[in-house]
Amino acid sequence: MSRAISDAWFFRIKAATRDAIVRAGGVVRAGEITLASKTEASRWQSVTDEAIIPIPAALALEAEIGMPVITEAMADLQGRRLSDDVAAASEATCLIRDNAEVLRQTAELATAMALALADGKITPAEAERIDRSARALDAAVGDMRRNLACVRAGGPALRAVEG
């Protein structure tokens, strides 16, 4: 059968699709992610079937697995490369901001505690201010830990702390 695309292109996209489907958890899970049937998802990866994964389905799978395997194959077939430089810089910026926020909240907690202890007695109002500062520090540390967990799992950090 004659194809509108070259055999090399066809087999490369099929292989990338198969990789994405396997990483997503198989054809059943890929079908759920892309809102297609498991049969359709299976056809996208099979070299004996002419069906090629649609772009919206490819993007949905790549978002799920956190890797642009199909997009990379398409770019490579056009003599292009994808770059993670922006993502890496964004991730580093995100973690730098997380760290800065933790340090800022630590300083605010230390200041609240020092002011309260200046007279040797902590009033209920001072205790409330200290507690608010501690709560803000907990939140900042929590944001940092979530982003670090994402990085350890091989994905990007979730967001930068707005300051």
N, C-alpha and C positions, 0 to 999 in steps of 0.2 A: 504494500500500500504506500502511496506517495504522501509525504508530509509537507506541510507548509514551512516546517523548520528542519534544520539538519539533524541527522541521527545523533551527532555528538551533543547538540543542544538538548534534544529529546532525552537521551540517556542521563545527561548531567542533571537536568531538572527532576527527572524521576528519582535519581539517587538522593538528591537533596531533599525531596519530598519524603522519601522513605526515612531518611535520618530524622526529619522533623516529626514525623508520625511516631516513630519509635521513641524519641525523647519525650513526646507528649503522653506516652502511655499506651500506644496501640491505636488500631483503627476505630475501636468503639469510642475511646476518649477523644480522638481526633475529630470524629463525627460530631460529638457533643460540643466541642470547642468551636467548630466551624459551622454548626447548624446544618450538617449534611448527614446522610445515612452512613453507617459503617461500610456499606457496599461501595458507596461513592468514594469514601476516603481510601478504601482499598484499591479502587480503580486508579486513583491519582498516583499511587506508588508502584503500580504494576507495569513492568515494561512490555507486557503482552497486551495492554490496553492503551488506546490512543488518547484517553482523557488526561488532560493536564490540569493541575490544581489551579483554580481561579485565584487571582491576586488577593481578593479580600480573605479567602480561606488561608492562603499562605501567610498573610500578615497576622491573622488571628492565631495561627499555630506558632509563629515566631514570637508573638507577644507572650503566649503561654509558656514557651520554653526559655524565653529570654535570650534567644540566639537567632540571628538573621541567616540561617543556613540556606534557605531558598533564595532570598534576596542576594546573598553573596554569590551564589552560583549564577544568577542572572547577570549581576554586575560583571563577574569574571568573563562570562560569555560575550560581553560587549567590550572587553578589554579594560574594564574599570575595576577598582577596588573600593571596598567600604573601609572607613576609618573609624577607629574607636577613640581617637585623640580627644574629640569633644566630650564623649561620654566619660572618659577617664578624668579629664580636667574637671568636669561637672561633679563627678563623684568625689574627687579630692577637695573641691571647693565645699561640697556638702559636709564632708567630715571635718574640714577646718572650721566651718561655721558651727557645727555641733560642738567641737572642742572649745571654741571661743564662748559659746553660750554657757557651757558647763563652768568654765572659769569665771564668767561674769556672775552667774548665779551663786557660785561658791563665795566670791567676794562679797556679794550682797548678804549672804547668810552670815559670813564672818563679821561684817559691819553691824548687822542687826544684833548679833550676839554680843559684840564688844560694847555697843551703846547700852544695851540692857544691863550688862555686868559692871558698867562704870561705877555705879553706886553700891554694888554688892547685893542688889536685890532685883529680882525679875518680877515685874507687875503682870497682871493678866493681859493688859494691852500689849506689853512688850513680848509676852509669850505668843500672842496672836501674830505679831509681826514676824517673829522668828519662825513660827510654824508656816506662815505664808511663804517666807523665803526658802524654807526647807522643801515645801511642796513644789515650788518653782524649780529648785535644783533637782528634785526627783524627776520631774517632767523632762528637763534638759538631758539628764543622764539616760532616761528611757528612750528619748529620740536617738541619742547617739548609739545606744546598744541595739536598737532596731536597725539602724543603718549599717552598723558593723556586722550584724547577722546577715543582712542582705549581701554584703560584700563577701563574707565567708562562704555563702551559698553560691557564689559565682554570679550574682546579679548586681545591678547597680544600686547605689544608695537611694532611698526613697525620695527624700526631699531635703532641701536646704532649710535651715531654721530661718524664719523671717525675723529680721531684727530692727 
